[in-house]
Amino acid sequence: MNESAADVARLQSLLDRSATKGGPHLRRTFQVPEHAVTAEQLVRYWGDGKGFALATVTANGEPRVAPVGVLLEQAHLYVPTAGDSGHVAHIVRNPAVSLTHWVDDLVAIIIHGKGALIHRESADYPALAEIVRATWWRDLHHARNGAFLRIDADVLYSWAHDPSSFMQS
């Protein structure tokens, strides 16, 4: 988590644009804009990563979902994974993805966008690989099977039960 003021501003711009794109049902259930989370709150909440459900699409157009960890690094989203995972294969064929994270009566986050593979030879890989400390990741990385998915968010919807006190410093 290394967000500069410019990163936070870019994330806030995405949140603001997204708030205008939600349909009537989302705007009602997420109580937009009254219960929206700010970029600063989101950065503090995200910390060193959060668990999400990642949805991808198979070659046959069938939906698939998997639990993943998502890093927020300089206002970009990254999923550490195995290079031979199903969701990597899906994203290479069809980059459309959705992510969701929620804690009942506390927070909800929905992201729709495009995924892109960051393989071991990518310029961004070494710095990202150093961030992840989980044993499962270290094993993949040392076995030369680690990869990342960069998620380029088209929209990011957020909700907090009490945004006035959510992740305040």
Phi and psi restraints in degrees (value plus and minus 20) as a CYANA .aco file:
   2 ASN   PHI    -148.4  -108.4
   2 ASN   PSI      39.5    79.5
   3 GLU   PHI    -105.9   -65.9
   3 GLU   PSI     104.1   144.1
   4 SER   PHI    -104.9   -64.9
   4 SER   PSI     154.0   194.0
   5 ALA   PHI     -80.1   -40.1
   5 ALA   PSI     -57.5   -17.5
   6 ALA   PHI     -86.9   -46.9
   6 ALA   PSI     -57.7   -17.7
   7 ASP   PHI     -83.6   -43.6
   7 ASP   PSI     -65.2   -25.2
   8 VAL   PHI     -83.5   -43.5
   8 VAL   PSI     -60.2   -20.2
   9 ALA   PHI     -83.7   -43.7
   9 ALA   PSI     -60.4   -20.4
  10 ARG   PHI     -84.7   -44.7
  10 ARG   PSI     -61.2   -21.2
  11 LEU   PHI     -85.7   -45.7
  11 LEU   PSI     -60.3   -20.3
  12 GLN   PHI     -84.6   -44.6
  12 GLN   PSI     -58.2   -18.2
  13 SER   PHI     -81.4   -41.4
  13 SER   PSI     -62.0   -22.0
  14 LEU   PHI     -82.5   -42.5
  14 LEU   PSI     -64.8   -24.8
  15 LEU   PHI     -80.9   -40.9
  15 LEU   PSI     -63.4   -23.4
  16 ASP   PHI     -84.8   -44.8
  16 ASP   PSI     -65.3   -25.3
  17 ARG   PHI     -82.5   -42.5
  17 ARG   PSI     -61.4   -21.4
  18 SER   PHI     -83.4   -43.4
  18 SER   PSI     -57.9   -17.9
  19 ALA   PHI     -80.2   -40.2
  19 ALA   PSI     -46.4    -6.4
  20 THR   PHI    -107.0   -67.0
  20 THR   PSI     -31.9     8.1
  21 LYS   PHI    -117.3   -77.3
  21 LYS   PSI     -36.0     4.0
  22 GLY   PHI     -85.3   -45.3
  22 GLY   PSI     124.3   164.3
  23 GLY   PHI     -93.8   -53.8
  23 GLY   PSI     154.5   194.5
  24 PRO   PHI     -77.8   -37.8
  24 PRO   PSI     -62.2   -22.2
  25 HIS   PHI     -85.3   -45.3
  25 HIS   PSI     -65.7   -25.7
  26 LEU   PHI     -82.5   -42.5
  26 LEU   PSI     -63.5   -23.5
  27 ARG   PHI     -82.4   -42.4
  27 ARG   PSI     -56.5   -16.5
  28 ARG   PHI     -89.9   -49.9
  28 ARG   PSI     -71.1   -31.1
  29 THR   PHI     -90.6   -50.6
  29 THR   PSI     -53.8   -13.8
  30 PHE   PHI    -108.5   -68.5
  30 PHE   PSI     -22.4    17.6
  31 GLN   PHI      29.6    69.6
  31 GLN   PSI      32.0    72.0
  32 VAL   PHI     -98.6   -58.6
  32 VAL   PSI     113.7   153.7
  33 PRO   PHI    -116.3   -76.3
  33 PRO   PSI     -22.5    17.5
  34 GLU   PHI     -78.0   -38.0
  34 GLU   PSI     -53.9   -13.9
  35 HIS   PHI    -130.1   -90.1
  35 HIS   PSI      -3.2    36.8
  36 ALA   PHI     -91.9   -51.9
  36 ALA   PSI     130.0   170.0
  37 VAL   PHI    -115.9   -75.9
  37 VAL   PSI     122.0   162.0
  38 THR   PHI    -101.3   -61.3
  38 THR   PSI     145.0   185.0
  39 ALA   PHI     -81.5   -41.5
  39 ALA   PSI     -60.9   -20.9
  40 GLU   PHI     -82.4   -42.4
  40 GLU   PSI     -62.3   -22.3
  41 GLN   PHI     -83.8   -43.8
  41 GLN   PSI     -62.3   -22.3
  42 LEU   PHI     -82.6   -42.6
  42 LEU   PSI     -63.2   -23.2
  43 VAL   PHI     -82.0   -42.0
  43 VAL   PSI     -65.4   -25.4
  44 ARG   PHI     -83.6   -43.6
  44 ARG   PSI     -62.4   -22.4
  45 TYR   PHI     -84.9   -44.9
  45 TYR   PSI     -63.2   -23.2
  46 TRP   PHI     -81.0   -41.0
  46 TRP   PSI     -61.3   -21.3
  47 GLY   PHI      34.0    74.0
  47 GLY   PSI    -149.4  -109.4
  48 ASP   PHI    -107.4   -67.4
  48 ASP   PSI     -12.1    27.9
  49 GLY   PHI     117.2   157.2
  49 GLY   PSI     136.6   176.6
  50 LYS   PHI    -156.7  -116.7
  50 LYS   PSI     135.0   175.0
  51 GLY   PHI    -103.4   -63.4
  51 GLY   PSI     115.2   155.2
  52 PHE   PHI    -153.6  -113.6
  52 PHE   PSI     143.3   183.3
  53 ALA   PHI    -119.1   -79.1
  53 ALA   PSI     104.3   144.3
  54 LEU   PHI    -123.8   -83.8
  54 LEU   PSI     103.6   143.6
  55 ALA   PHI    -126.9   -86.9
  55 ALA   PSI     111.2   151.2
  56 THR   PHI    -150.3  -110.3
  56 THR   PSI     159.2   199.2
  57 VAL   PHI    -147.1  -107.1
  57 VAL   PSI     111.9   151.9
  58 THR   PHI     -94.4   -54.4
  58 THR   PSI     152.7   192.7
  59 ALA   PHI     -80.7   -40.7
  59 ALA   PSI     -46.7    -6.7
  60 ASN   PHI    -108.8   -68.8
  60 ASN   PSI     -13.7    26.3
  61 GLY   PHI      61.3   101.3
  61 GLY   PSI      -7.2    32.8
  62 GLU   PHI    -107.9   -67.9
  62 GLU   PSI     118.1   158.1
  63 PRO   PHI     -94.6   -54.6
  63 PRO   PSI     126.5   166.5
  64 ARG   PHI    -157.2  -117.2
  64 ARG   PSI     122.5   162.5
  65 VAL   PHI    -150.8  -110.8
  65 VAL   PSI     124.1   164.1
  66 ALA   PHI    -165.0  -125.0
  66 ALA   PSI     125.0   165.0
  67 PRO   PHI     -95.7   -55.7
  67 PRO   PSI     112.6   152.6
  68 VAL   PHI    -161.8  -121.8
  68 VAL   PSI     138.5   178.5
  69 GLY   PHI    -112.1   -72.1
  69 GLY   PSI     122.5   162.5
  70 VAL   PHI    -145.7  -105.7
  70 VAL   PSI     106.8   146.8
  71 LEU   PHI    -115.5   -75.5
  71 LEU   PSI     121.0   161.0
  72 LEU   PHI    -129.0   -89.0
  72 LEU   PSI      91.2   131.2
  73 GLU   PHI    -153.0  -113.0
  73 GLU   PSI      92.9   132.9
  74 GLN   PHI      33.8    73.8
  74 GLN   PSI      25.2    65.2
  75 ALA   PHI      45.2    85.2
  75 ALA   PSI      -1.8    38.2
  76 HIS   PHI    -135.9   -95.9
  76 HIS   PSI     131.0   171.0
  77 LEU   PHI    -124.2   -84.2
  77 LEU   PSI     113.8   153.8
  78 TYR   PHI    -155.1  -115.1
  78 TYR   PSI     120.0   160.0
  79 VAL   PHI    -135.1   -95.1
  79 VAL   PSI      92.0   132.0
  80 PRO   PHI     -93.0   -53.0
  80 PRO   PSI     117.2   157.2
  81 THR   PHI    -178.1  -138.1
  81 THR   PSI     159.5   199.5
  82 ALA   PHI    -108.0   -68.0
  82 ALA   PSI     118.5   158.5
  83 GLY   PHI     -81.2   -41.2
  83 GLY   PSI     -43.8    -3.8
  84 ASP   PHI    -124.0   -84.0
  84 ASP   PSI       0.5    40.5
  85 SER   PHI     -94.4   -54.4
  85 SER   PSI     138.1   178.1
  86 GLY   PHI     -81.2   -41.2
  86 GLY   PSI     -61.6   -21.6
  87 HIS   PHI     -88.6   -48.6
  87 HIS   PSI     -47.3    -7.3
  88 VAL   PHI     -84.2   -44.2
  88 VAL   PSI     -67.7   -27.7
  89 ALA   PHI     -80.2   -40.2
  89 ALA   PSI     -60.5   -20.5
  90 HIS   PHI     -83.3   -43.3
  90 HIS   PSI     -65.3   -25.3
  91 ILE   PHI     -89.1   -49.1
  91 ILE   PSI     -53.7   -13.7
  92 VAL   PHI     -81.7   -41.7
  92 VAL   PSI     -58.7   -18.7
  93 ARG   PHI     -99.9   -59.9
  93 ARG   PSI     -60.7   -20.7
  94 ASN   PHI    -164.1  -124.1
  94 ASN   PSI      88.0   128.0
  95 PRO   PHI     -96.0   -56.0
  95 PRO   PSI     -21.4    18.6
  96 ALA   PHI     -84.8   -44.8
  96 ALA   PSI     108.5   148.5
  97 VAL   PHI    -159.7  -119.7
  97 VAL   PSI     138.8   178.8
  98 SER   PHI    -156.8  -116.8
  98 SER   PSI     126.9   166.9
  99 LEU   PHI    -149.2  -109.2
  99 LEU   PSI     125.4   165.4
 100 THR   PHI    -164.2  -124.2
 100 THR   PSI     124.2   164.2
 101 HIS   PHI    -158.6  -118.6
 101 HIS   PSI     117.0   157.0
 102 TRP   PHI    -173.9  -133.9
 102 TRP   PSI     131.6   171.6
 103 VAL   PHI    -151.4  -111.4
 103 VAL   PSI      96.8   136.8
 104 ASP   PHI     -67.6   -27.6
 104 ASP   PSI     113.2   153.2
 105 ASP   PHI      40.7    80.7
 105 ASP   PSI      -1.0    39.0
 106 LEU   PHI    -149.2  -109.2
 106 LEU   PSI     -80.8   -40.8
 107 VAL   PHI    -173.9  -133.9
 107 VAL   PSI     130.9   170.9
 108 ALA   PHI    -163.3  -123.3
 108 ALA   PSI     120.2   160.2
 109 ILE   PHI    -155.9  -115.9
 109 ILE   PSI     110.2   150.2
 110 ILE   PHI    -146.9  -106.9
 110 ILE   PSI     112.4   152.4
 111 ILE   PHI    -149.8  -109.8
 111 ILE   PSI     111.9   151.9
 112 HIS   PHI    -141.2  -101.2
 112 HIS   PSI     118.6   158.6
 113 GLY   PHI    -199.4  -159.4
 113 GLY   PSI    -171.0  -131.0
 114 LYS   PHI    -143.4  -103.4
 114 LYS   PSI     122.1   162.1
 115 GLY   PHI    -123.9   -83.9
 115 GLY   PSI     128.6   168.6
 116 ALA   PHI    -157.8  -117.8
 116 ALA   PSI     121.1   161.1
 117 LEU   PHI    -100.1   -60.1
 117 LEU   PSI     112.3   152.3
 118 ILE   PHI    -133.6   -93.6
 118 ILE   PSI      83.6   123.6
 119 HIS   PHI    -110.7   -70.7
 119 HIS   PSI     154.4   194.4
 120 ARG   PHI     -76.1   -36.1
 120 ARG   PSI     -50.7   -10.7
 121 GLU   PHI    -105.9   -65.9
 121 GLU   PSI     -25.6    14.4
 122 SER   PHI     -89.0   -49.0
 122 SER   PSI     126.3   166.3
 123 ALA   PHI     -80.7   -40.7
 123 ALA   PSI     -52.7   -12.7
 124 ASP   PHI     -98.9   -58.9
 124 ASP   PSI     -36.9     3.1
 125 TYR   PHI     -79.8   -39.8
 125 TYR   PSI     -70.4   -30.4
 126 PRO   PHI     -77.8   -37.8
 126 PRO   PSI     -64.6   -24.6
 127 ALA   PHI     -85.5   -45.5
 127 ALA   PSI     -60.5   -20.5
 128 LEU   PHI     -86.1   -46.1
 128 LEU   PSI     -61.3   -21.3
 129 ALA   PHI     -81.0   -41.0
 129 ALA   PSI     -50.1   -10.1
 130 GLU   PHI     -93.3   -53.3
 130 GLU   PSI     -42.3    -2.3
 131 ILE   PHI     -94.5   -54.5
 131 ILE   PSI     -58.0   -18.0
 132 VAL   PHI    -100.0   -60.0
 132 VAL   PSI     105.0   145.0
 133 ARG   PHI    -128.8   -88.8
 133 ARG   PSI     -28.4    11.6
 134 ALA   PHI     -81.3   -41.3
 134 ALA   PSI     122.4   162.4
 135 THR   PHI     -78.6   -38.6
 135 THR   PSI     -63.5   -23.5
 136 TRP   PHI     -79.3   -39.3
 136 TRP   PSI     -57.1   -17.1
 137 TRP   PHI     -89.9   -49.9
 137 TRP   PSI     -65.2   -25.2
 138 ARG   PHI     -77.2   -37.2
 138 ARG   PSI     -62.6   -22.6
 139 ASP   PHI     -81.5   -41.5
 139 ASP   PSI     -65.2   -25.2
 140 LEU   PHI     -82.9   -42.9
 140 LEU   PSI     -65.9   -25.9
 141 HIS   PHI     -79.9   -39.9
 141 HIS   PSI     -66.8   -26.8
 142 HIS   PHI     -89.6   -49.6
 142 HIS   PSI     -46.3    -6.3
 143 ALA   PHI    -102.9   -62.9
 143 ALA   PSI     -16.9    23.1
 144 ARG   PHI      43.3    83.3
 144 ARG   PSI      11.0    51.0
 145 ASN   PHI    -138.4   -98.4
 145 ASN   PSI     -10.8    29.2
 146 GLY   PHI     -97.3   -57.3
 146 GLY   PSI     129.2   169.2
 147 ALA   PHI    -173.9  -133.9
 147 ALA   PSI     149.3   189.3
 148 PHE   PHI    -149.7  -109.7
 148 PHE   PSI     130.2   170.2
 149 LEU   PHI    -127.3   -87.3
 149 LEU   PSI     105.0   145.0
 150 ARG   PHI    -111.0   -71.0
 150 ARG   PSI     108.0   148.0
 151 ILE   PHI    -124.4   -84.4
 151 ILE   PSI      94.8   134.8
 152 ASP   PHI    -114.4   -74.4
 152 ASP   PSI      84.5   124.5
 153 ALA   PHI     -95.3   -55.3
 153 ALA   PSI     107.3   147.3
 154 ASP   PHI    -102.7   -62.7
 154 ASP   PSI     -60.1   -20.1
 155 VAL   PHI    -160.4  -120.4
 155 VAL   PSI     131.0   171.0
 156 LEU   PHI    -160.3  -120.3
 156 LEU   PSI      89.3   129.3
 157 TYR   PHI    -119.0   -79.0
 157 TYR   PSI     118.8   158.8
 158 SER   PHI    -155.2  -115.2
 158 SER   PSI     132.4   172.4
 159 TRP   PHI    -168.2  -128.2
 159 TRP   PSI     120.0   160.0
 160 ALA   PHI    -152.8  -112.8
 160 ALA   PSI     120.6   160.6
 161 HIS   PHI     -75.9   -35.9
 161 HIS   PSI     -65.3   -25.3
 162 ASP   PHI    -152.7  -112.7
 162 ASP   PSI      64.2   104.2
 163 PRO   PHI     -82.6   -42.6
 163 PRO   PSI     -43.4    -3.4
 164 SER   PHI     -87.9   -47.9
 164 SER   PSI     -44.3    -4.3
 165 SER   PHI    -137.6   -97.6
 165 SER   PSI     -20.7    19.3
 166 PHE   PHI     -89.4   -49.4
 166 PHE   PSI      97.7   137.7
 167 MET   PHI      31.5    71.5
 167 MET   PSI      20.7    60.7
 168 GLN   PHI     -99.0   -59.0
 168 GLN   PSI     124.1   164.1
